[in-house]
Amino acid sequence: MIVATARDFRNWIDGAWREALGRQIERRNPGNGALVSRFRDSTAADVNVAVATAKTAFRTKWSGATGAERSAVLARAADAIRRRAGELAFFEMAESGKPARQARLEIERSSMLWDYAATQARSLTGDSFGQLGATYFAATIREPLGVAAIITPWNFPFLIISQKLPFALAAGCAAVVKPSELTSATTLLLGEILKQAGLPDGVVNIVAGSGATCGDLLLRHPGIDMISFTGSTKVGKHAMRVGADGMKKVSLELGGKNAQIVMADADLDSALDAALHGAFLNAGQSCNQGSRLLLQSSIAAAFTRKFVDHAAQLKVGDTQADGVLLGPIINKEQYEKIIQYIAIGQDEGATLMLGGTYREENGGRFIDPTVFAGVKPHMRIAREEIFGPIVSILEFDTLDEAISLANDSIYGLSAGIWTGNVSAAMTAVRSLNAGTVWINTYLDGPAELPFGGVGESGIGREVGKLGVEEFTDIKTVQIRSGGYSPRWIGSEIGRTDA
């Protein structure tokens, strides 16, 4: 990894750095307090310029580009990301506090998403209808929606923008991107990367700033044709309301309270490793966190002991130190929220098997892996998204009971089941209310597969073929040959009222 120094950033507008007009924002490493980046909060004037620039570039430079031309730009962007992976991984690690190895892997995975999107730029197709009569032919074509507002969170900043932006570009859209003010650096660096890749100036504009000002201005802007948002369910509902007021298309990837089901006949060693990874990756600050561990009663006690023993060995602290796997909590607000849930779990009568401990040291805030057993479905720690290193263990006797427990949630982002029984696995696939169901694995995500949730986990899909189609509208084309005979409207079956 390249060790970079603190850097001052500006907005990326029309292919160049441009200073925003708002207050200065500093971002410090949440693990040690070191200064990482500085930039200014974008104002209404800044957002107006960004949107106007994107609209012009969409119309004059990008929507008319061929699939081959768009594909070439995206492929070059993927290569440029790989060349600058060390720099990107440093800022990803420093702003979010995640382990350096994890940051590097996320950059590498992100480049693969750009690779895949490049293939899809040449693969957008519609349907043809050739059986409508000897002189009548029709087809559908997919057209880019226009300018997309893409708003991303702080927990996986470069990975999540890579689940959205290259697919929007493959579809022919322009974009105005707003990263979280907590982790803006890598997304801002993406502006330089796209210019190096040959993207026409103005097609992608990146504005930094707070969600309350810059983000809301972007959501409400009349020049925006689509909103693509990843973040909390609360803010996602706000984005949906704003989108409805402006008749914008809205795609949302929101919260989760995901269940991993472990059956007695499973490969328990593999299930244990996946349960630990799903629970504590990124210090539990993940929408896909496996925060509910559902164990079949006959193996629950033994599996819980092993889970607790292994979780206790996970090293917590500043991720620049050797061997640290769980980094800091992103900010004071989230830190205090997680601590409150630890107290809630104890007050509700759950058994604290591990952790519940936390500390502030050397400029960082840290919470140790925390495991509650004896959790009941009505408890808040089993129902509400915590976004921290807290796991709730629930027990079940039958598969039907496990599915019922897993589905007892307002969320439906993902779920997993570990079993050696094919019939049980297929029953779970059909019965679990989740956008993704993992069988004997967890947190896999090839670029070919769509991602998104149901219920309060969101609307729409990202990645894969559907990830490109999300940024398009369908146009129906109808052609008559051989002349047109006027008829009274509605006088013939098959014709519609005007």
KOLMARDO-647571 format. One record per residue (C-alpha): residue number from 0; x, y, z. Coordinates in pm, 1 decimal, decimal comma, m for minus. Layout:
% KOLMARDO-647571
 num     east    north       up
 NUM        X        Y        Z
...
//
This chain:
% KOLMARDO-647571
 num     east    north       up
   0      0,0      0,0      0,0
   1    117,6    351,4    m81,3
   2    134,6    564,6    231,9
   3     m0,5    900,6    124,4
   4    m15,9   1225,2    318,1
   5   m315,7   1439,0    405,9
   6   m458,8   1607,8    100,5
   7   m682,5   1901,3     21,4
   8   m960,7   1814,6   m222,5
   9  m1202,3   2017,5   m433,4
  10  m1514,7   1921,7   m620,8
  11  m1465,7   1755,5   m956,5
  12  m1664,8   1956,8  m1212,5
  13  m1641,1   1945,5  m1591,6
  14  m1318,5   1747,6  m1585,6
  15  m1128,9   1970,8  m1342,4
  16  m1094,1   2052,8   m973,7
  17  m1321,1   2336,4   m861,6
  18  m1339,5   2483,9   m511,4
  19  m1678,5   2460,0   m342,0
  20  m1821,8   2765,0   m170,1
  21  m1926,2   2627,4    170,1
  22  m1754,5   2575,1    502,4
  23  m1435,9   2371,1    528,0
  24  m1472,0   2009,1    638,9
  25  m1183,3   1808,3    783,3
  26  m1176,0   1430,2    786,8
  27   m956,4   1257,3   1042,8
  28   m874,2    889,3   1073,4
  29  m1133,3    748,7   1318,4
  30   m870,7    514,4   1461,0
  31   m602,7    764,4   1558,5
  32   m728,4   1116,6   1486,9
  33   m470,3   1188,8   1215,2
  34   m574,4   1439,4    949,3
  35   m655,8   1265,3    619,0
  36   m842,9   1509,2    395,7
  37   m993,6   1855,5    370,9
  38  m1261,6   1989,6    138,8
  39  m1550,1   2235,3    140,4
  40  m1921,5   2173,7    177,4
  41  m2100,6   2223,5   m152,5
  42  m2367,7   2492,0   m169,4
  43  m2672,4   2528,7   m391,6
  44  m2459,3   2719,9   m640,5
  45  m2208,4   2432,8   m655,0
  46  m2481,1   2172,2   m704,8
  47  m2645,7   2383,1   m975,6
  48  m2321,1   2401,3  m1171,8
  49  m2262,8   2027,3  m1135,5
  50  m2610,9   1933,9  m1257,2
  51  m2609,2   2182,6  m1545,5
  52  m2269,2   2054,2  m1656,4
  53  m2389,5   1693,1  m1643,9
  54  m2704,1   1771,5  m1843,8
  55  m2506,1   1940,2  m2119,1
  56  m2250,3   1660,9  m2132,5
  57  m2524,4   1397,3  m2138,3
  58  m2689,4   1557,9  m2435,7
  59  m2381,0   1653,7  m2636,4
  60  m2108,7   1403,9  m2540,0
  61  m2236,0   1078,7  m2391,5
  62  m2592,7    968,2  m2464,5
  63  m2509,8    944,3  m2834,8
  64  m2184,8    754,1  m2784,4
  65  m2181,9    397,8  m2911,0
  66  m2174,8    103,1  m2679,6
  67  m1824,3     28,5  m2800,4
  68  m1707,7    380,4  m2713,5
  69  m1857,7    366,9  m2366,2
  70  m1717,0     17,4  m2312,3
  71  m1365,0    131,9  m2399,0
  72  m1378,7    415,1  m2144,2
  73  m1500,2    183,0  m1867,4
  74  m1234,3    m77,4  m1944,1
  75   m962,5    187,9  m1929,8
  76  m1107,2    313,2  m1599,7
  77  m1079,3    m38,7  m1455,3
  78   m713,7    m50,7  m1555,0
  79   m650,4    295,2  m1408,1
  80   m811,0    189,7  m1078,5
  81   m573,5   m105,4  m1059,7
  82   m273,3    117,7  m1130,7
  83   m373,4    351,7   m849,0
  84   m494,0     81,7   m611,7
  85   m231,5    157,1   m347,9
  86   m324,0    523,7   m327,9
  87   m695,2    447,4   m325,6
  88   m655,6    180,1    m58,7
  89   m463,0    420,3    163,9
  90   m736,4    684,3    161,5
  91  m1004,6    416,7    194,6
  92   m829,9    279,1    502,6
  93   m740,4    616,5    652,2
  94  m1083,3    778,5    624,2
  95  m1290,6    477,0    730,1
  96  m1049,1    309,0    971,8
  97  m1079,6    m32,8    807,4
  98   m785,0   m274,9    784,8
  99   m538,7   m204,3    503,2
 100   m577,0   m552,7    353,1
 101   m955,1   m518,7    348,7
 102   m928,2   m178,4    181,3
 103   m697,9   m318,3    m87,0
 104   m930,8   m611,5   m156,8
 105  m1226,0   m374,5   m190,0
 106  m1038,8   m164,5   m447,1
 107   m950,7   m477,5   m644,5
 108  m1310,4   m598,1   m634,0
 109  m1427,4   m253,9   m743,6
 110  m1206,5   m266,3  m1053,6
 111  m1375,7   m592,3  m1150,1
 112  m1713,0   m418,3  m1139,8
 113  m1583,9   m160,5  m1388,1
 114  m1455,6   m445,3  m1605,5
 115  m1796,1   m611,0  m1605,7
 116  m1986,4   m287,8  m1669,8
 117  m1766,5   m236,6  m1975,0
 118  m1904,4   m558,5  m2124,1
 119  m2260,5   m449,7  m2055,7
 120  m2221,6   m118,7  m2239,7
 121  m2226,3   m321,9  m2562,0
 122  m2500,5   m560,8  m2450,8
 123  m2807,5   m344,4  m2392,6
 124  m3087,6   m484,2  m2605,7
 125  m3460,5   m458,9  m2643,3
 126  m3723,3   m693,1  m2786,9
 127  m3865,4   m728,6  m3134,5
 128  m4224,6   m815,6  m3225,7
 129  m4242,2   m960,5  m3575,8
 130  m4575,4  m1142,6  m3557,0
 131  m4810,0   m844,0  m3559,0
 132  m4905,0   m862,8  m3924,7
 133  m4748,1   m855,9  m4268,4
 134  m4712,8   m476,6  m4270,3
 135  m4661,3   m412,4  m3901,9
 136  m4343,1   m440,3  m3694,7
 137  m4258,4   m321,1  m3344,4
 138  m3959,4   m317,6  m3112,1
 139  m3848,8   m186,8  m2776,1
 140  m3521,7     m4,8  m2717,7
 141  m3352,1     96,9  m2396,6
 142  m3250,8    458,9  m2360,3
 143  m3050,4    626,3  m2081,0
 144  m3263,6    806,7  m1823,7
 145  m3054,2   1123,0  m1823,8
 146  m2864,6   1261,7  m1525,0
 147  m2845,5   1037,3  m1219,4
 148  m2783,8   1164,7   m867,3
 149  m2569,1    898,2   m701,0
 150  m2534,3    926,6   m323,2
 151  m2313,8    680,3   m138,5
 152  m2240,4    593,9    228,5
 153  m1924,8    586,2    436,6
 154  m1879,4    216,9    510,6
 155  m1767,9     87,8    167,2
 156  m1720,5    411,9    m25,6
 157  m1527,3    301,7   m333,8
 158  m1696,3    m36,5   m363,5
 159  m2047,0    108,7   m350,1
 160  m1980,7    385,3   m603,2
 161  m1844,5    107,0   m825,0
 162  m2173,4    m81,2   m789,5
 163  m2353,8    219,6   m933,6
 164  m2153,3    461,8  m1147,1
 165  m2002,0    230,9  m1411,3
 166  m2345,3     79,7  m1473,9
 167  m2499,3    425,2  m1513,5
 168  m2224,0    516,0  m1759,6
 169  m2268,0    188,3  m1947,7
 170  m2634,0    278,0  m1995,4
 171  m2536,6    618,7  m2136,0
 172  m2632,4    832,1  m1835,9
 173  m2439,8   1124,4  m1694,5
 174  m2408,3   1159,1  m1318,4
 175  m2359,4   1389,9  m1025,7
 176  m2203,2   1192,4   m740,7
 177  m2203,7   1282,9   m372,0
 178  m1998,5   1061,9   m139,8
 179  m2037,5   1066,7    235,6
 180  m1859,0   1357,7    398,6
 181  m1688,3   1098,1    620,1
 182  m1521,6    913,0    331,7
 183  m1501,0   1137,8     25,7
 184  m1138,9   1104,3    m84,2
 185  m1148,5    791,3   m301,3
 186  m1463,4    900,6   m483,2
 187  m1311,1   1241,0   m554,9
 188   m996,7   1070,0   m686,5
 189  m1223,8    879,9   m923,3
 190  m1270,9   1206,3  m1114,2
 191   m901,7   1206,9  m1207,1
 192   m917,3    839,3  m1297,2
 193  m1211,4    885,3  m1532,7
 194  m1040,5   1173,7  m1708,0
 195   m732,9    955,4  m1755,6
 196   m961,8    688,0  m1900,7
 197  m1095,1    929,6  m2161,6
 198  m1441,2   1001,4  m2022,6
 199  m1560,2   1329,0  m2176,9
 200  m1547,2   1622,5  m1938,2
 201  m1871,3   1688,8  m1753,8
 202  m2024,3   1342,4  m1784,9
 203  m1938,0   1270,0  m1420,3
 204  m1927,3   1550,1  m1165,7
 205  m1844,9   1485,3   m799,0
 206  m1959,1   1718,6   m522,4
 207  m1841,4   1682,8   m163,4
 208  m2035,8   1790,4    140,1
 209  m2284,2   1698,7    408,7
 210  m2599,3   1503,1    346,9
 211  m2816,8   1763,2    514,8
 212  m2712,9   2037,5    275,0
 213  m2536,3   1913,0    m37,1
 214  m2712,6   1575,5    m46,3
 215  m3059,7   1716,9     m0,6
 216  m2998,8   1986,7   m260,7
 217  m2902,0   1717,2   m507,6
 218  m3206,2   1501,4   m431,0
 219  m3440,7   1792,7   m486,0
 220  m3274,8   1938,1   m794,4
 221  m3517,9   1957,9  m1088,5
 222  m3239,3   1870,9  m1331,3
 223  m3194,5   1524,7  m1181,5
 224  m3375,2   1242,3  m1362,9
 225  m3293,1    954,2  m1130,0
 226  m3185,0    904,5   m768,5
 227  m2959,1    612,7   m674,6
 228  m2903,3    607,8   m299,7
 229  m2734,8    371,5    m55,0
 230  m2764,1    440,2    316,5
 231  m3004,7    421,8    606,3
 232  m3368,5    329,3    564,1
 233  m3469,2    658,8    726,3
 234  m3285,2    868,8    469,1
 235  m3391,3    632,5    191,5
 236  m3755,8    700,3    271,7
 237  m3681,5   1071,8    253,9
 238  m3520,2   1020,8    m87,2
 239  m3828,2    830,2   m201,3
 240  m4059,6   1112,4    m92,9
 241  m3844,4   1373,5   m264,7
 242  m3824,7   1158,7   m576,2
 243  m4202,6   1123,8   m584,3
 244  m4242,7   1501,0   m566,7
 245  m4014,9   1538,1   m868,7
 246  m4142,1   1227,9  m1053,3
 247  m3787,9   1089,1  m1055,0
 248  m3697,4    724,3  m1075,2
 249  m3556,9    609,3   m740,2
 250  m3332,8    311,6   m664,4
 251  m3253,5    241,2   m298,9
 252  m3018,8      1,3   m117,8
 253  m3090,6     42,3    251,5
 254  m3064,0   m134,2    586,5
 255  m3062,8   m497,0    685,9
 256  m3104,8   m730,6    981,4
 257  m2972,7  m1037,6    810,1
 258  m3002,2  m1392,9    939,7
 259  m2759,4  m1680,2    902,7
 260  m2931,1  m2014,4    964,9
 261  m2707,6  m2301,5   1077,4
 262  m2864,0  m2647,3   1060,1
 263  m2727,9  m2941,7   1258,1
 264  m2628,2  m3124,1    937,0
 265  m2412,7  m2837,4    807,2
 266  m2036,5  m2822,4    765,3
 267  m2004,3  m2652,4   1103,1
 268  m1641,8  m2543,0   1064,3
 269  m1722,5  m2356,8    743,3
 270  m2038,1  m2215,3    896,7
 271  m1839,2  m2090,0   1194,6
 272  m1586,4  m1909,7    975,4
 273  m1860,7  m1749,3    766,7
 274  m2061,3  m1648,3   1073,4
 275  m1758,0  m1470,9   1218,9
 276  m1679,9  m1300,2    888,6
 277  m2040,2  m1196,2    832,8
 278  m2077,9  m1063,1   1184,7
 279  m1757,0   m868,5   1232,6
 280  m1633,8   m758,2    889,7
 281  m1585,3   m381,2    895,3
 282  m1656,0   m387,3   1270,8
 283  m2014,5   m485,1   1188,4
 284  m2069,3   m159,7    998,3
 285  m2230,2   m324,0    697,8
 286  m2583,8   m349,1    562,3
 287  m2511,6   m716,4    483,4
 288  m2392,0   m792,9    835,6
 289  m2505,2  m1133,9    957,9
 290  m2626,2   m981,5   1283,1
 291  m2875,5  m1259,6   1362,2
 292  m2724,1  m1605,1   1405,1
 293  m2996,6  m1871,7   1405,8
 294  m2876,9  m2205,5   1545,6
 295  m3057,9  m2538,1   1549,9
 296  m3110,0  m2638,7   1913,0
 297  m2912,1  m2961,6   1902,0
 298  m2589,0  m2781,1   1807,7
 299  m2660,4  m2437,9   1957,2
 300  m2462,5  m2468,6   2281,1
 301  m2149,6  m2612,1   2120,8
 302  m2156,4  m2377,2   1823,8
 303  m2208,4  m2075,8   2051,3
 304  m1905,0  m2172,6   2259,8
 305  m1685,1  m2198,9   1951,5
 306  m1822,5  m1875,5   1807,7
 307  m1752,5  m1689,5   2131,5
 308  m1404,4  m1842,5   2166,2
 309  m1304,4  m1738,0   1815,0
 310  m1464,3  m1394,0   1838,0
 311  m1270,7  m1328,7   2157,0
 312   m946,4  m1373,0   1964,0
 313  m1025,4  m1100,5   1709,8
 314   m791,5   m809,4   1763,8
 315   m953,2   m465,4   1789,5
 316   m780,6   m128,6   1750,0
 317   m617,3    109,4   1507,5
 318   m601,0    m92,6   1185,1
 319   m254,5     38,9   1105,4
 320   m128,3   m187,0   1386,0
 321    m28,7   m545,6   1304,8
 322   m294,8   m813,5   1333,0
 323   m592,4   m582,2   1388,8
 324   m909,3   m707,9   1217,3
 325  m1173,1   m483,8   1375,9
 326  m1114,6   m113,7   1342,3
 327  m1276,0    188,9   1499,7
 328  m1638,0    294,5   1493,9
 329  m1678,8    561,2   1229,4
 330  m1780,6    853,6   1454,4
 331  m1904,4    948,3   1799,9
 332  m2272,5    931,6   1704,9
 333  m2248,5    572,5   1585,1
 334  m2026,4    475,6   1878,6
 335  m2283,0    600,5   2130,4
 336  m2567,9    432,6   1942,7
 337  m2397,3     91,8   1960,3
 338  m2324,3    134,5   2331,1
 339  m2694,2    207,1   2389,8
 340  m2787,2   m119,6   2217,6
 341  m2547,9   m312,4   2440,8
 342  m2737,9   m175,7   2740,0
 343  m3072,5   m247,1   2571,4
 344  m2977,4   m611,3   2515,9
 345  m2887,7   m655,7   2880,9
 346  m3201,7   m477,2   2999,0
 347  m3417,3   m699,5   2777,6
 348  m3278,9  m1010,9   2943,2
 349  m3044,5  m1145,1   2676,2
 350  m2731,7  m1320,6   2802,6
 351  m2409,1  m1131,0   2731,1
 352  m2168,0  m1405,7   2627,7
 353  m1883,1  m1184,0   2508,9
 354  m1780,5   m821,6   2492,1
 355  m2005,5   m535,3   2576,6
 356  m1680,8   m346,5   2635,2
 357  m1570,7    m27,9   2462,9
 358  m1309,8    241,2   2496,1
 359  m1174,3    565,3   2355,5
 360   m799,8    575,0   2309,0
 361   m542,5    757,9   2095,7
 362   m812,1    950,5   1910,4
 363  m1022,2    644,1   1822,1
 364  m1340,5    480,6   1950,6
 365  m1347,7    101,4   1969,2
 366  m1608,8   m160,0   2058,4
 367  m1510,7   m521,6   2114,5
 368  m1696,0   m811,4   1947,7
 369  m2019,3   m850,9   2143,2
 370  m2233,1  m1165,3   2147,0
 371  m2576,7  m1206,2   2302,4
 372  m2733,4  m1550,8   2348,2
 373  m3081,5  m1636,7   2468,8
 374  m3219,5  m1367,0   2239,2
 375  m3593,7  m1369,4   2177,0
 376  m3757,3  m1247,4   1855,2
 377  m3933,1   m953,1   2023,0
 378  m3611,6   m802,2   2160,1
 379  m3490,4   m482,1   1999,2
 380  m3141,6   m623,4   1947,0
 381  m3304,7   m892,6   1730,4
 382  m3518,6   m651,0   1529,4
 383  m3337,4   m320,1   1482,8
 384  m3032,2   m250,6   1270,9
 385  m2743,3   m164,0   1501,3
 386  m2455,1   m128,3   1252,0
 387  m2186,1   m242,1   1490,1
 388  m2005,5   m555,7   1613,4
 389  m2307,1   m703,6   1795,9
 390  m2450,2  m1048,3   1720,2
 391  m2780,2  m1189,2   1846,8
 392  m2804,6  m1569,1   1874,7
 393  m3150,8  m1725,7   1849,7
 394  m3235,4  m2095,1   1861,7
 395  m3484,4  m2302,6   1660,4
 396  m3591,8  m2664,1   1635,4
 397  m3724,2  m2703,2   1279,0
 398  m3648,2  m2548,0    940,2
 399  m3994,9  m2394,3    930,0
 400  m3926,8  m2225,6   1262,1
 401  m3590,1  m2098,2   1135,9
 402  m3748,6  m1948,4    825,0
 403  m4020,5  m1787,8   1034,3
 404  m3757,5  m1629,7   1261,0
 405  m3550,8  m1509,4    965,7
 406  m3856,0  m1353,0    801,0
 407  m3971,8  m1183,1   1120,6
 408  m3818,3   m852,5   1017,8
 409  m3907,8   m533,5    834,6
 410  m3588,2   m583,4    635,0
 411  m3511,0   m821,5    352,1
 412  m3163,8   m759,8    217,5
 413  m2991,0  m1096,1    253,3
 414  m2999,5  m1428,2    435,7
 415  m2786,9  m1739,8    454,2
 416  m2842,8  m2105,8    531,3
 417  m2587,8  m2374,5    613,2
 418  m2709,5  m2726,6    552,8
 419  m2611,2  m3053,2    386,7
 420  m2971,7  m3116,1    281,7
 421  m3056,9  m3002,2    m71,3
 422  m3429,4  m3010,8     m0,9
 423  m3386,9  m2785,5    304,0
 424  m3172,5  m2547,1    104,4
 425  m3428,4  m2516,1   m175,2
 426  m3711,4  m2470,7     72,7
 427  m3515,9  m2182,6    225,4
 428  m3450,3  m2026,3   m115,7
 429  m3821,1  m2018,9   m193,7
 430  m3932,4  m1911,0    152,1
 431  m3682,2  m1652,4    276,5
 432  m3784,1  m1291,2    220,5
 433  m3452,2  m1155,2    100,4
 434  m3300,1  m1011,5   m214,6
 435  m3002,8  m1248,6   m181,3
 436  m2997,8  m1597,1    m29,9
 437  m2659,9  m1761,2     26,9
 438  m2642,1  m2140,2     61,6
 439  m2328,7  m2271,2    234,6
 440  m2151,3  m1941,4    174,7
 441  m2185,4  m1578,8    284,1
 442  m2093,6  m1236,8    144,3
 443  m1999,1  m1360,6   m202,8
 444  m2091,1  m1113,9   m477,5
 445  m1973,1  m1173,0   m836,8
 446  m2025,8   m879,0  m1072,6
 447  m2268,3  m1080,6  m1284,4
 448  m2525,2  m1109,9  m1004,9
 449  m2777,6   m838,6   m915,9
 450  m2788,4   m704,1   m562,9
 451  m3069,1   m537,0   m367,9
 452  m3335,8   m596,6   m110,0
 453  m3706,6   m621,9    m38,7
 454  m3917,9   m460,3    230,1
 455  m3738,0   m178,3    408,2
 456  m3407,0   m290,6    262,0
 457  m3476,7   m106,5    m58,9
 458  m3612,8    m91,1   m410,4
 459  m3436,9   m179,2   m734,3
 460  m3120,6   m373,8   m815,2
 461  m2754,7   m293,7   m862,7
 462  m2477,8   m478,7  m1048,0
 463  m2517,5   m738,5  m1321,2
 464  m2727,3   m686,9  m1631,8
 465  m3008,9   m543,9  m1420,8
 466  m2766,6   m288,5  m1277,7
 467  m2737,7   m127,8  m1621,3
 468  m3106,5   m161,8  m1703,8
 469  m3188,5     24,6  m1379,8
 470  m3053,8    341,5  m1544,0
 471  m3266,4    309,2  m1859,0
 472  m3618,1    368,1  m1981,6
 473  m3794,2    150,9  m2238,3
 474  m3917,3    311,5  m2557,6
 475  m4169,8    125,7  m2776,1
 476  m4132,7    170,8  m3153,0
 477  m4418,5     77,5  m3392,2
 478  m4376,9     69,5  m3769,4
 479  m4633,9     19,9  m4047,0
 480  m4531,8    m40,5  m4404,5
 481  m4748,4    m52,5  m4714,0
 482  m4961,3    248,4  m4630,7
 483  m5200,6    347,5  m4356,0
 484  m5579,4    333,9  m4390,9
 485  m5768,6    585,2  m4173,7
 486  m6027,5    430,0  m3945,3
 487  m6270,1    556,7  m3689,3
 488  m6096,1    545,7  m3348,7
 489  m6186,9    231,8  m3160,3
 490  m6377,9     77,8  m3452,3
 491  m6145,4   m216,3  m3491,8
 492  m6035,1   m475,4  m3239,5
 493  m5669,9   m423,8  m3159,3
 494  m5674,1    m44,7  m3186,0
 495  m5674,5    175,4  m2877,5
 496  m5862,6    488,6  m2784,2
 497  m5679,1    811,9  m2850,2
//
